[in-house]
Amino acid sequence: MNKGDLIDAIAKDAGLSKADAGRALNAFVDNVSGALKKGNSVQLIGFGTFSISKRAARSGRNPQTGATIKIGAKKVAKFKAGKALADKVK
């Protein structure tokens, strides 16, 4: 399912126009992204939790040359599914 398919499904299930469903989905994504950028997590009971995880700097290897390279530290977004979502997926 891509973004267009998701917008269609939201519009159908919620009785919204596709434009309204698209704006709602974009608002959701923007607000979750903004919260994560500020270092906050977003918890949706039954669905899951979006959070930020910090990865430490480490050394890696260039697969073409075999040379050792330095990989910098960075923050990454992660999602942990809630119990209700995990049970539905089983």
Buried (B, 14 or more C-beta within 10 A) or exposed (E): EEEEEEBBEBBEEEEBEEEBBBEBBEEEEEEBEEBBEEEEEBEEEEBBBBBBEEEEEEEEEEEEEEEEEEEEEEEEEEEEBBEEBEEEEE
